[in-house]
Amino acid sequence: MSDAVAGLDRVTDAASARSLAIEIRERPVANSLAEAAEILGIAPAGIVKTLVVKRSDDTFLFALVPGDRAISWPKLRAVVGVNKLQLPDPQRALEATGYERGTIVPIGSSTDWPIYADEQIVGQRIAMGAGAHGYSLFVEADDLIAAYGATVADISQPAG
């Protein structure tokens, strides 16, 4: 079984286990957020980045941030209640989730790390990684938040 099929199967099985309705679409490689949004027929804010964030105790969390925004480290640290958070290197992210960077999604992660969702995705149908390169997953953000008991907070800032 290819890595892509294995990743897609993990996502599909995990969503099914939580009665979470998802749609997976194959898509060509995009060279930018704007290009990816155009391919998917949505606004850049509708593409949600799943960031794997490492805590100082070597546990992780997922931060879901709209594509046109950046993570706000001070806001996220305040919500999580810690002094230090960092992005792990690609190998640590893979070990923490079972997904390669660029395909990471909380659904089907090898460990169910806590999820922190930016408040701006509430009420939106969002696109995100699907566990394999060349695919996007669509889901109602509210359904994802409910299925995983995600914490919703203001954790982003304007990009740039």
LOKE-554742 format. One record per atom (N, C-alpha, C, O): residue number from 1; residue in three letters; atom name; y, x, z. Coordinates in Angstrom, 3 decimals. Layout:
# LOKE-554742
n	res	atom	Y	X	Z
NUM	ALA	CA	Y	X	Z
...
***
This chain:
# LOKE-554742
n	res	atom	Y	X	Z
1	MET	N	-1.184	0.854	0.000
1	MET	CA	0.000	0.000	0.000
1	MET	C	1.236	0.891	0.000
1	MET	O	1.318	1.840	0.780
2	SER	N	2.185	0.596	-0.859
2	SER	CA	3.399	1.408	-0.924
2	SER	C	4.256	1.168	0.316
2	SER	O	4.114	0.160	1.008
3	ASP	N	5.153	2.126	0.577
3	ASP	CA	6.070	1.977	1.708
3	ASP	C	6.932	0.740	1.550
3	ASP	O	7.222	0.048	2.526
4	ALA	N	7.349	0.456	0.300
4	ALA	CA	8.196	-0.714	0.062
4	ALA	C	7.453	-1.995	0.408
4	ALA	O	7.989	-2.863	1.098
5	VAL	N	6.223	-2.114	-0.068
5	VAL	CA	5.434	-3.314	0.219
5	VAL	C	5.181	-3.427	1.719
5	VAL	O	5.279	-4.514	2.287
6	ALA	N	4.857	-2.308	2.358
6	ALA	CA	4.600	-2.323	3.799
6	ALA	C	5.840	-2.774	4.567
6	ALA	O	5.734	-3.578	5.493
7	GLY	N	7.020	-2.261	4.190
7	GLY	CA	8.257	-2.654	4.856
7	GLY	C	8.578	-4.118	4.650
7	GLY	O	8.954	-4.813	5.594
8	LEU	N	8.435	-4.593	3.424
8	LEU	CA	8.697	-6.006	3.124
8	LEU	C	7.715	-6.900	3.873
8	LEU	O	8.101	-7.949	4.389
9	ASP	N	6.451	-6.493	3.934
9	ASP	CA	5.451	-7.279	4.663
9	ASP	C	5.779	-7.354	6.151
9	ASP	O	5.631	-8.407	6.769
10	ARG	N	6.223	-6.238	6.724
10	ARG	CA	6.587	-6.241	8.157
10	ARG	C	7.735	-7.206	8.419
10	ARG	O	7.715	-7.963	9.390
11	VAL	N	8.738	-7.170	7.541
11	VAL	CA	9.891	-8.060	7.690
11	VAL	C	9.448	-9.516	7.570
11	VAL	O	9.800	-10.348	8.407
12	THR	N	8.682	-9.819	6.537
12	THR	CA	8.231	-11.193	6.292
12	THR	C	7.369	-11.700	7.445
12	THR	O	7.554	-12.826	7.907
13	ASP	N	6.433	-10.879	7.911
13	ASP	CA	5.553	-11.276	9.014
13	ASP	C	6.334	-11.497	10.310
13	ASP	O	6.086	-12.462	11.033
14	ALA	N	7.275	-10.599	10.598
14	ALA	CA	8.069	-10.726	11.823
14	ALA	C	8.960	-11.966	11.781
14	ALA	O	9.100	-12.662	12.787
15	ALA	N	9.559	-12.246	10.629
15	ALA	CA	10.400	-13.437	10.496
15	ALA	C	9.554	-14.696	10.685
15	ALA	O	9.960	-15.633	11.372
16	SER	N	8.381	-14.703	10.070
16	SER	CA	7.484	-15.847	10.186
16	SER	C	7.064	-16.075	11.638
16	SER	O	7.002	-17.216	12.097
17	ALA	N	6.780	-14.999	12.350
17	ALA	CA	6.349	-15.109	13.747
17	ALA	C	7.427	-15.730	14.631
17	ALA	O	7.124	-16.320	15.668
18	ARG	N	8.679	-15.595	14.220
18	ARG	CA	9.800	-16.161	14.990
18	ARG	C	10.364	-17.427	14.331
18	ARG	O	11.419	-17.919	14.732
19	SER	N	9.664	-17.949	13.328
19	SER	CA	10.114	-19.139	12.587
19	SER	C	11.527	-18.941	12.044
19	SER	O	12.345	-19.860	12.069
20	LEU	N	11.803	-17.741	11.556
20	LEU	CA	13.111	-17.392	11.017
20	LEU	C	13.040	-17.451	9.495
20	LEU	O	12.260	-16.729	8.874
21	ALA	N	13.857	-18.313	8.901
21	ALA	CA	13.880	-18.454	7.436
21	ALA	C	14.676	-17.312	6.830
21	ALA	O	15.847	-17.117	7.156
22	ILE	N	14.029	-16.555	5.940
22	ILE	CA	14.697	-15.461	5.246
22	ILE	C	14.424	-15.577	3.747
22	ILE	O	13.471	-16.226	3.317
23	GLU	N	15.279	-14.937	2.976
23	GLU	CA	15.070	-14.836	1.532
23	GLU	C	15.201	-13.364	1.179
23	GLU	O	16.205	-12.735	1.512
24	ILE	N	14.207	-12.812	0.515
24	ILE	CA	14.263	-11.413	0.085
24	ILE	C	14.453	-11.381	-1.419
24	ILE	O	13.731	-12.036	-2.170
25	ARG	N	15.448	-10.600	-1.846
25	ARG	CA	15.743	-10.465	-3.274
25	ARG	C	15.670	-9.005	-3.670
25	ARG	O	16.176	-8.127	-2.971
26	GLU	N	15.028	-8.759	-4.811
26	GLU	CA	15.067	-7.420	-5.380
26	GLU	C	16.455	-7.213	-5.957
26	GLU	O	17.043	-8.137	-6.520
27	ARG	N	16.980	-6.000	-5.817
27	ARG	CA	18.300	-5.723	-6.370
27	ARG	C	18.368	-4.271	-6.821
27	ARG	O	17.712	-3.404	-6.244
28	PRO	N	19.169	-4.007	-7.860
28	PRO	CA	19.336	-2.623	-8.305
28	PRO	C	20.137	-1.818	-7.283
28	PRO	O	20.828	-2.379	-6.433
29	VAL	N	20.031	-0.522	-7.381
29	VAL	CA	20.789	0.363	-6.500
29	VAL	C	22.276	0.190	-6.772
29	VAL	O	22.705	0.105	-7.923
30	ALA	N	23.049	0.139	-5.709
30	ALA	CA	24.501	0.038	-5.827
30	ALA	C	25.119	1.333	-5.325
30	ALA	O	24.596	1.968	-4.410
31	ASN	N	26.229	1.716	-5.925
31	ASN	CA	26.898	2.956	-5.541
31	ASN	C	28.020	2.753	-4.536
31	ASN	O	28.630	3.716	-4.071
32	SER	N	28.290	1.493	-4.203
32	SER	CA	29.364	1.209	-3.247
32	SER	C	29.126	-0.171	-2.642
32	SER	O	28.323	-0.959	-3.144
33	LEU	N	29.836	-0.441	-1.561
33	LEU	CA	29.775	-1.761	-0.946
33	LEU	C	30.243	-2.830	-1.925
33	LEU	O	29.616	-3.882	-2.044
34	ALA	N	31.339	-2.565	-2.623
34	ALA	CA	31.876	-3.541	-3.578
34	ALA	C	30.860	-3.839	-4.680
34	ALA	O	30.672	-4.993	-5.066
35	GLU	N	30.212	-2.796	-5.179
35	GLU	CA	29.214	-2.986	-6.229
35	GLU	C	28.016	-3.777	-5.704
35	GLU	O	27.509	-4.660	-6.395
36	ALA	N	27.566	-3.471	-4.499
36	ALA	CA	26.443	-4.204	-3.910
36	ALA	C	26.802	-5.681	-3.729
36	ALA	O	25.993	-6.563	-4.019
37	ALA	N	28.012	-5.941	-3.250
37	ALA	CA	28.456	-7.324	-3.059
37	ALA	C	28.500	-8.067	-4.390
37	ALA	O	28.094	-9.226	-4.473
38	GLU	N	28.996	-7.395	-5.433
38	GLU	CA	29.065	-8.017	-6.753
38	GLU	C	27.657	-8.341	-7.263
38	GLU	O	27.427	-9.425	-7.798
39	ILE	N	26.725	-7.415	-7.100
39	ILE	CA	25.343	-7.634	-7.541
39	ILE	C	24.743	-8.853	-6.834
39	ILE	O	24.040	-9.660	-7.443
40	LEU	N	25.036	-8.967	-5.542
40	LEU	CA	24.463	-10.061	-4.746
40	LEU	C	25.267	-11.351	-4.850
40	LEU	O	24.813	-12.402	-4.398
41	GLY	N	26.454	-11.279	-5.441
41	GLY	CA	27.280	-12.465	-5.603
41	GLY	C	27.909	-12.948	-4.313
41	GLY	O	28.089	-14.149	-4.114
42	ILE	N	28.243	-12.013	-3.435
42	ILE	CA	28.854	-12.367	-2.149
42	ILE	C	30.042	-11.450	-1.876
42	ILE	O	30.237	-10.454	-2.573
43	ALA	N	30.827	-11.786	-0.870
43	ALA	CA	31.941	-10.937	-0.454
43	ALA	C	31.400	-9.718	0.293
43	ALA	O	30.335	-9.796	0.905
44	PRO	N	32.117	-8.599	0.251
44	PRO	CA	31.663	-7.410	0.984
44	PRO	C	31.393	-7.673	2.472
44	PRO	O	30.484	-7.076	3.048
45	ALA	N	32.166	-8.551	3.090
45	ALA	CA	31.950	-8.863	4.508
45	ALA	C	30.598	-9.523	4.742
45	ALA	O	30.078	-9.491	5.857
46	GLY	N	30.023	-10.121	3.700
46	GLY	CA	28.735	-10.800	3.829
46	GLY	C	27.544	-9.857	3.874
46	GLY	O	26.436	-10.262	4.226
47	ILE	N	27.774	-8.602	3.517
47	ILE	CA	26.713	-7.599	3.650
47	ILE	C	26.860	-6.994	5.031
47	ILE	O	27.882	-6.384	5.344
48	VAL	N	25.849	-7.161	5.850
48	VAL	CA	25.918	-6.693	7.226
48	VAL	C	25.134	-5.398	7.376
48	VAL	O	23.964	-5.307	7.004
49	LYS	N	25.814	-4.400	7.932
49	LYS	CA	25.178	-3.108	8.194
49	LYS	C	24.410	-3.206	9.508
49	LYS	O	24.947	-3.669	10.514
50	THR	N	23.159	-2.772	9.494
50	THR	CA	22.371	-2.670	10.716
50	THR	C	22.393	-1.210	11.137
50	THR	O	21.774	-0.358	10.499
51	LEU	N	23.106	-0.931	12.207
51	LEU	CA	23.196	0.435	12.705
51	LEU	C	22.255	0.611	13.889
51	LEU	O	22.263	-0.194	14.820
52	VAL	N	21.453	1.657	13.850
52	VAL	CA	20.604	2.012	14.979
52	VAL	C	21.435	2.952	15.835
52	VAL	O	21.921	3.976	15.357
53	VAL	N	21.593	2.599	17.099
53	VAL	CA	22.443	3.371	17.995
53	VAL	C	21.600	3.876	19.152
53	VAL	O	20.837	3.126	19.760
54	LYS	N	21.751	5.166	19.447
54	LYS	CA	20.982	5.803	20.515
54	LYS	C	21.797	5.836	21.800
54	LYS	O	22.980	6.173	21.812
55	ARG	N	21.107	5.467	22.891
55	ARG	CA	21.722	5.588	24.217
55	ARG	C	21.348	6.944	24.807
55	ARG	O	20.460	7.623	24.292
56	SER	N	22.014	7.333	25.869
56	SER	CA	21.746	8.643	26.477
56	SER	C	20.348	8.731	27.090
56	SER	O	19.833	9.831	27.290
57	ASP	N	19.725	7.578	27.392
57	ASP	CA	18.364	7.607	27.971
57	ASP	C	17.282	7.570	26.891
57	ASP	O	16.119	7.290	27.183
58	ASP	N	17.666	7.853	25.639
58	ASP	CA	16.745	7.883	24.500
58	ASP	C	16.148	6.526	24.159
58	ASP	O	15.088	6.457	23.537
59	THR	N	16.819	5.437	24.561
59	THR	CA	16.482	4.118	24.042
59	THR	C	17.528	3.799	22.974
59	THR	O	18.523	4.507	22.821
60	PHE	N	17.279	2.735	22.256
60	PHE	CA	18.127	2.409	21.121
60	PHE	C	18.572	0.953	21.184
60	PHE	O	18.074	0.169	21.992
61	LEU	N	19.514	0.612	20.322
61	LEU	CA	19.938	-0.770	20.125
61	LEU	C	20.344	-0.898	18.673
61	LEU	O	20.584	0.095	17.986
62	PHE	N	20.416	-2.133	18.218
62	PHE	CA	20.914	-2.424	16.880
62	PHE	C	22.320	-2.988	17.010
62	PHE	O	22.582	-3.823	17.876
63	ALA	N	23.225	-2.532	16.149
63	ALA	CA	24.569	-3.101	16.054
63	ALA	C	24.712	-3.661	14.648
63	ALA	O	24.539	-2.943	13.663
64	LEU	N	25.028	-4.944	14.561
64	LEU	CA	25.203	-5.617	13.266
64	LEU	C	26.690	-5.783	13.010
64	LEU	O	27.385	-6.477	13.752
65	VAL	N	27.176	-5.135	11.942
65	VAL	CA	28.605	-5.083	11.654
65	VAL	C	28.850	-5.495	10.200
65	VAL	O	28.147	-5.027	9.304
66	PRO	N	29.851	-6.377	9.949
66	PRO	CA	30.159	-6.753	8.568
66	PRO	C	30.425	-5.519	7.715
66	PRO	O	30.992	-4.535	8.190
67	GLY	N	30.011	-5.581	6.453
67	GLY	CA	30.106	-4.439	5.558
67	GLY	C	31.509	-3.908	5.357
67	GLY	O	31.693	-2.717	5.105
68	ASP	N	32.506	-4.783	5.467
68	ASP	CA	33.883	-4.338	5.228
68	ASP	C	34.563	-3.865	6.508
68	ASP	O	35.772	-3.632	6.520
69	ARG	N	33.786	-3.721	7.591
69	ARG	CA	34.348	-3.278	8.873
69	ARG	C	33.550	-2.078	9.378
69	ARG	O	32.489	-1.752	8.845
70	ALA	N	34.069	-1.441	10.393
70	ALA	CA	33.412	-0.286	11.001
70	ALA	C	33.088	-0.608	12.457
70	ALA	O	33.730	-1.455	13.078
71	ILE	N	32.101	0.069	12.979
71	ILE	CA	31.769	-0.110	14.385
71	ILE	C	32.924	0.420	15.232
71	ILE	O	33.522	1.446	14.908
72	SER	N	33.227	-0.276	16.300
72	SER	CA	34.223	0.203	17.263
72	SER	C	33.452	0.754	18.450
72	SER	O	32.917	-0.005	19.258
73	TRP	N	33.397	2.063	18.553
73	TRP	CA	32.610	2.679	19.634
73	TRP	C	33.104	2.273	21.018
73	TRP	O	32.279	1.966	21.878
74	PRO	N	34.427	2.258	21.273
74	PRO	CA	34.870	1.826	22.613
74	PRO	C	34.455	0.385	22.937
74	PRO	O	34.034	0.095	24.057
75	LYS	N	34.575	-0.503	21.965
75	LYS	CA	34.191	-1.899	22.196
75	LYS	C	32.690	-2.010	22.450
75	LYS	O	32.268	-2.709	23.371
76	LEU	N	31.876	-1.322	21.635
76	LEU	CA	30.425	-1.404	21.802
76	LEU	C	30.005	-0.811	23.146
76	LEU	O	29.171	-1.392	23.841
77	ARG	N	30.574	0.341	23.522
77	ARG	CA	30.235	0.942	24.826
77	ARG	C	30.566	-0.017	25.959
77	ARG	O	29.795	-0.140	26.911
78	ALA	N	31.702	-0.694	25.868
78	ALA	CA	32.112	-1.634	26.916
78	ALA	C	31.128	-2.801	27.023
78	ALA	O	30.757	-3.203	28.125
79	VAL	N	30.709	-3.340	25.881
79	VAL	CA	29.779	-4.477	25.886
79	VAL	C	28.405	-4.052	26.427
79	VAL	O	27.777	-4.781	27.194
80	VAL	N	27.952	-2.862	26.013
80	VAL	CA	26.641	-2.373	26.451
80	VAL	C	26.698	-1.888	27.895
80	VAL	O	25.690	-1.902	28.600
81	GLY	N	27.895	-1.453	28.338
81	GLY	CA	28.053	-0.985	29.709
81	GLY	C	27.618	0.459	29.896
81	GLY	O	27.056	0.815	30.932
82	VAL	N	27.877	1.284	28.899
82	VAL	CA	27.516	2.704	28.979
82	VAL	C	28.712	3.554	28.554
82	VAL	O	29.660	3.065	27.941
83	ASN	N	28.638	4.844	28.899
83	ASN	CA	29.712	5.774	28.556
83	ASN	C	29.479	6.490	27.243
83	ASN	O	30.421	6.992	26.630
84	LYS	N	28.212	6.541	26.799
84	LYS	CA	27.913	7.341	25.617
84	LYS	C	26.918	6.618	24.719
84	LYS	O	25.881	6.134	25.173
85	LEU	N	27.254	6.555	23.448
85	LEU	CA	26.372	6.034	22.404
85	LEU	C	26.559	6.932	21.193
85	LEU	O	27.632	7.504	21.000
86	GLN	N	25.524	7.059	20.380
86	GLN	CA	25.662	7.865	19.169
86	GLN	C	24.692	7.382	18.110
86	GLN	O	23.705	6.710	18.408
87	LEU	N	24.992	7.736	16.865
87	LEU	CA	24.078	7.449	15.771
87	LEU	C	23.036	8.563	15.738
87	LEU	O	23.398	9.739	15.731
88	PRO	N	21.762	8.218	15.720
88	PRO	CA	20.735	9.251	15.641
88	PRO	C	20.633	9.802	14.220
88	PRO	O	21.116	9.186	13.270
89	ASP	N	20.000	10.966	14.084
89	ASP	CA	19.772	11.501	12.751
89	ASP	C	18.754	10.603	12.043
89	ASP	O	18.072	9.817	12.700
90	PRO	N	18.641	10.707	10.717
90	PRO	CA	17.757	9.807	9.967
90	PRO	C	16.303	9.806	10.473
90	PRO	O	15.666	8.753	10.493
91	GLN	N	15.781	10.944	10.874
91	GLN	CA	14.396	10.999	11.351
91	GLN	C	14.222	10.224	12.655
91	GLN	O	13.235	9.506	12.821
92	ARG	N	15.168	10.362	13.577
92	ARG	CA	15.094	9.612	14.847
92	ARG	C	15.233	8.112	14.596
92	ARG	O	14.572	7.307	15.253
93	ALA	N	16.095	7.734	13.643
93	ALA	CA	16.251	6.318	13.298
93	ALA	C	14.934	5.765	12.751
93	ALA	O	14.527	4.657	13.098
94	LEU	N	14.276	6.541	11.898
94	LEU	CA	12.980	6.130	11.348
94	LEU	C	11.947	5.987	12.466
94	LEU	O	11.203	5.006	12.500
95	GLU	N	11.897	6.950	13.369
95	GLU	CA	10.944	6.888	14.486
95	GLU	C	11.225	5.691	15.394
95	GLU	O	10.296	5.084	15.927
96	ALA	N	12.499	5.352	15.569
96	ALA	CA	12.886	4.253	16.467
96	ALA	C	12.587	2.881	15.887
96	ALA	O	12.340	1.930	16.629
97	THR	N	12.608	2.772	14.539
97	THR	CA	12.515	1.453	13.904
97	THR	C	11.335	1.283	12.957
97	THR	O	10.879	0.165	12.718
98	GLY	N	10.843	2.397	12.420
98	GLY	CA	9.821	2.328	11.377
98	GLY	C	10.415	2.128	9.997
98	GLY	O	9.683	1.978	9.019
99	TYR	N	11.744	2.124	9.909
99	TYR	CA	12.424	1.937	8.635
99	TYR	C	13.301	3.142	8.319
99	TYR	O	13.885	3.748	9.217
100	GLU	N	13.388	3.486	7.031
100	GLU	CA	14.287	4.548	6.596
100	GLU	C	15.717	4.044	6.601
100	GLU	O	15.966	2.854	6.406
101	ARG	N	16.660	4.959	6.825
101	ARG	CA	18.069	4.596	6.757
101	ARG	C	18.346	3.987	5.385
101	ARG	O	17.847	4.471	4.369
102	GLY	N	19.136	2.935	5.366
102	GLY	CA	19.411	2.217	4.122
102	GLY	C	18.512	1.000	3.949
102	GLY	O	18.769	0.152	3.094
103	THR	N	17.451	0.910	4.763
103	THR	CA	16.547	-0.243	4.706
103	THR	C	16.434	-0.912	6.073
103	THR	O	15.756	-1.930	6.211
104	ILE	N	17.097	-0.347	7.084
104	ILE	CA	16.909	-0.765	8.475
104	ILE	C	17.386	-2.193	8.690
104	ILE	O	18.454	-2.598	8.232
105	VAL	N	16.560	-2.932	9.396
105	VAL	CA	16.830	-4.320	9.757
105	VAL	C	16.135	-4.545	11.100
105	VAL	O	15.075	-3.964	11.335
106	PRO	N	16.692	-5.365	11.984
106	PRO	CA	16.012	-5.589	13.264
106	PRO	C	14.682	-6.327	13.102
106	PRO	O	13.774	-6.172	13.918
107	ILE	N	14.577	-7.127	12.046
107	ILE	CA	13.381	-7.943	11.826
107	ILE	C	12.212	-7.036	11.447
107	ILE	O	12.259	-6.355	10.422
108	GLY	N	11.174	-7.027	12.264
108	GLY	CA	10.007	-6.211	11.975
108	GLY	C	10.127	-4.768	12.411
108	GLY	O	9.273	-3.947	12.077
109	SER	N	11.173	-4.448	13.150
109	SER	CA	11.303	-3.082	13.671
109	SER	C	10.075	-2.754	14.510
109	SER	O	9.505	-3.631	15.160
110	SER	N	9.672	-1.491	14.492
110	SER	CA	8.496	-1.086	15.255
110	SER	C	8.702	-1.302	16.754
110	SER	O	7.727	-1.418	17.497
111	THR	N	9.946	-1.356	17.206
111	THR	CA	10.286	-1.724	18.583
111	THR	C	11.391	-2.767	18.513
111	THR	O	12.335	-2.619	17.738
112	ASP	N	11.284	-3.816	19.312
112	ASP	CA	12.327	-4.849	19.351
112	ASP	C	13.469	-4.378	20.252
112	ASP	O	13.559	-4.776	21.414
113	TRP	N	14.328	-3.538	19.712
113	TRP	CA	15.481	-3.069	20.481
113	TRP	C	16.484	-4.206	20.616
113	TRP	O	16.504	-5.109	19.779
114	PRO	N	17.320	-4.181	21.656
114	PRO	CA	18.363	-5.211	21.798
114	PRO	C	19.298	-5.215	20.594
114	PRO	O	19.544	-4.177	19.979
115	ILE	N	19.811	-6.391	20.268
115	ILE	CA	20.698	-6.548	19.121
115	ILE	C	22.079	-6.982	19.608
115	ILE	O	22.216	-7.903	20.414
116	TYR	N	23.086	-6.297	19.100
116	TYR	CA	24.482	-6.644	19.360
116	TYR	C	25.099	-6.997	18.011
116	TYR	O	25.205	-6.148	17.126
117	ALA	N	25.501	-8.247	17.864
117	ALA	CA	26.025	-8.747	16.589
117	ALA	C	27.525	-8.946	16.702
117	ALA	O	28.010	-9.562	17.651
118	ASP	N	28.257	-8.418	15.726
118	ASP	CA	29.697	-8.627	15.727
118	ASP	C	30.004	-10.114	15.567
118	ASP	O	29.371	-10.810	14.773
119	GLU	N	30.981	-10.585	16.328
119	GLU	CA	31.315	-12.014	16.337
119	GLU	C	31.730	-12.536	14.965
119	GLU	O	31.654	-13.741	14.721
120	GLN	N	32.166	-11.656	14.067
120	GLN	CA	32.619	-12.109	12.752
120	GLN	C	31.485	-12.585	11.851
120	GLN	O	31.747	-13.214	10.825
121	ILE	N	30.220	-12.300	12.207
121	ILE	CA	29.128	-12.776	11.355
121	ILE	C	28.651	-14.173	11.753
121	ILE	O	27.890	-14.799	11.015
122	VAL	N	29.088	-14.663	12.903
122	VAL	CA	28.670	-15.985	13.374
122	VAL	C	29.031	-17.042	12.341
122	VAL	O	30.139	-17.052	11.805
123	GLY	N	28.083	-17.929	12.070
123	GLY	CA	28.320	-19.022	11.133
123	GLY	C	28.198	-18.635	9.670
123	GLY	O	28.462	-19.459	8.794
124	GLN	N	27.807	-17.404	9.387
124	GLN	CA	27.741	-16.910	8.014
124	GLN	C	26.298	-16.756	7.533
124	GLN	O	25.393	-16.494	8.325
125	ARG	N	26.099	-16.922	6.238
125	ARG	CA	24.842	-16.504	5.605
125	ARG	C	25.085	-15.053	5.221
125	ARG	O	26.032	-14.751	4.494
126	ILE	N	24.251	-14.171	5.696
126	ILE	CA	24.491	-12.743	5.523
126	ILE	C	23.364	-12.083	4.726
126	ILE	O	22.241	-12.583	4.669
127	ALA	N	23.697	-10.955	4.120
127	ALA	CA	22.718	-10.106	3.453
127	ALA	C	22.604	-8.833	4.277
127	ALA	O	23.590	-8.354	4.836
128	MET	N	21.398	-8.289	4.347
128	MET	CA	21.192	-7.051	5.087
128	MET	C	19.986	-6.323	4.520
128	MET	O	19.353	-6.803	3.580
129	GLY	N	19.670	-5.175	5.082
129	GLY	CA	18.494	-4.430	4.653
129	GLY	C	17.249	-5.290	4.768
129	GLY	O	17.211	-6.248	5.539
130	ALA	N	16.239	-4.941	3.999
130	ALA	CA	15.017	-5.762	3.977
130	ALA	C	13.768	-4.945	4.290
130	ALA	O	12.652	-5.403	4.047
131	GLY	N	13.948	-3.734	4.829
131	GLY	CA	12.795	-2.925	5.176
131	GLY	C	12.299	-2.039	4.054
131	GLY	O	11.368	-1.258	4.252
132	ALA	N	12.905	-2.143	2.874
132	ALA	CA	12.494	-1.335	1.721
132	ALA	C	13.692	-1.125	0.807
132	ALA	O	14.548	-2.001	0.685
133	HIS	N	13.752	0.033	0.169
133	HIS	CA	14.826	0.308	-0.788
133	HIS	C	14.678	-0.623	-1.985
133	HIS	O	13.570	-0.925	-2.428
134	GLY	N	15.844	-1.079	-2.506
134	GLY	CA	15.834	-1.935	-3.687
134	GLY	C	15.703	-3.416	-3.393
134	GLY	O	15.465	-4.216	-4.298
135	TYR	N	15.860	-3.785	-2.120
135	TYR	CA	15.748	-5.196	-1.728
135	TYR	C	16.846	-5.532	-0.724
135	TYR	O	17.294	-4.678	0.042
136	SER	N	17.263	-6.779	-0.745
136	SER	CA	18.184	-7.304	0.262
136	SER	C	17.573	-8.553	0.865
136	SER	O	16.840	-9.292	0.208
137	LEU	N	17.890	-8.767	2.116
137	LEU	CA	17.394	-9.925	2.847
137	LEU	C	18.582	-10.828	3.142
137	LEU	O	19.633	-10.356	3.574
138	PHE	N	18.421	-12.104	2.913
138	PHE	CA	19.444	-13.089	3.248
138	PHE	C	18.937	-13.936	4.406
138	PHE	O	17.773	-14.334	4.438
139	VAL	N	19.825	-14.207	5.355
139	VAL	CA	19.473	-14.998	6.527
139	VAL	C	20.743	-15.630	7.083
139	VAL	O	21.840	-15.093	6.927
140	GLU	N	20.582	-16.761	7.724
140	GLU	CA	21.702	-17.362	8.449
140	GLU	C	21.892	-16.546	9.721
140	GLU	O	20.971	-16.427	10.528
141	ALA	N	23.084	-15.983	9.901
141	ALA	CA	23.334	-15.118	11.056
141	ALA	C	23.016	-15.839	12.363
141	ALA	O	22.435	-15.244	13.271
142	ASP	N	23.389	-17.112	12.468
142	ASP	CA	23.144	-17.846	13.715
142	ASP	C	21.653	-17.954	14.015
142	ASP	O	21.247	-17.892	15.176
143	ASP	N	20.832	-18.117	12.970
143	ASP	CA	19.380	-18.203	13.170
143	ASP	C	18.817	-16.855	13.630
143	ASP	O	17.952	-16.804	14.504
144	LEU	N	19.310	-15.770	13.038
144	LEU	CA	18.884	-14.431	13.439
144	LEU	C	19.273	-14.157	14.891
144	LEU	O	18.465	-13.654	15.671
145	ILE	N	20.504	-14.488	15.244
145	ILE	CA	20.999	-14.295	16.611
145	ILE	C	20.139	-15.069	17.599
145	ILE	O	19.764	-14.540	18.645
146	ALA	N	19.826	-16.314	17.273
146	ALA	CA	19.012	-17.143	18.160
146	ALA	C	17.578	-16.629	18.260
146	ALA	O	17.012	-16.574	19.352
147	ALA	N	16.991	-16.255	17.129
147	ALA	CA	15.593	-15.815	17.105
147	ALA	C	15.372	-14.547	17.921
147	ALA	O	14.296	-14.345	18.483
148	TYR	N	16.390	-13.695	17.985
148	TYR	CA	16.250	-12.412	18.677
148	TYR	C	17.055	-12.342	19.978
148	TYR	O	17.064	-11.303	20.638
149	GLY	N	17.721	-13.418	20.348
149	GLY	CA	18.504	-13.401	21.585
149	GLY	C	19.595	-12.343	21.549
149	GLY	O	19.868	-11.685	22.553
150	ALA	N	20.218	-12.183	20.386
150	ALA	CA	21.235	-11.148	20.222
150	ALA	C	22.476	-11.457	21.055
150	ALA	O	22.804	-12.617	21.306
151	THR	N	23.147	-10.406	21.471
151	THR	CA	24.427	-10.503	22.157
151	THR	C	25.515	-10.533	21.097
151	THR	O	25.583	-9.636	20.256
152	VAL	N	26.359	-11.544	21.124
152	VAL	CA	27.468	-11.657	20.180
152	VAL	C	28.729	-11.201	20.871
152	VAL	O	29.049	-11.678	21.960
153	ALA	N	29.458	-10.273	20.248
153	ALA	CA	30.692	-9.738	20.843
153	ALA	C	31.556	-9.135	19.744
153	ALA	O	31.115	-8.950	18.610
154	ASP	N	32.790	-8.835	20.110
154	ASP	CA	33.705	-8.135	19.205
154	ASP	C	33.374	-6.648	19.300
154	ASP	O	33.781	-5.977	20.249
155	ILE	N	32.633	-6.131	18.311
155	ILE	CA	32.221	-4.719	18.336
155	ILE	C	32.661	-3.965	17.087
155	ILE	O	32.189	-2.856	16.835
156	SER	N	33.568	-4.559	16.298
156	SER	CA	33.977	-3.890	15.051
156	SER	C	35.484	-3.742	14.992
156	SER	O	36.226	-4.284	15.811
157	GLN	N	35.906	-2.987	13.993
157	GLN	CA	37.319	-2.787	13.721
157	GLN	C	37.475	-2.662	12.210
157	GLN	O	36.491	-2.436	11.505
158	PRO	N	38.704	-2.806	11.704
158	PRO	CA	38.886	-2.640	10.253
158	PRO	C	38.380	-1.271	9.799
158	PRO	O	38.567	-0.270	10.491
159	ALA	N	37.746	-1.240	8.648
159	ALA	CA	37.233	0.034	8.114
159	ALA	C	38.396	0.874	7.636
159	ALA	O	39.447	0.356	7.258
160	GLY	N	38.188	2.189	7.659
160	GLY	CA	39.195	3.089	7.125
160	GLY	C	40.039	3.592	8.179
160	GLY	O	40.954	4.373	7.917
***
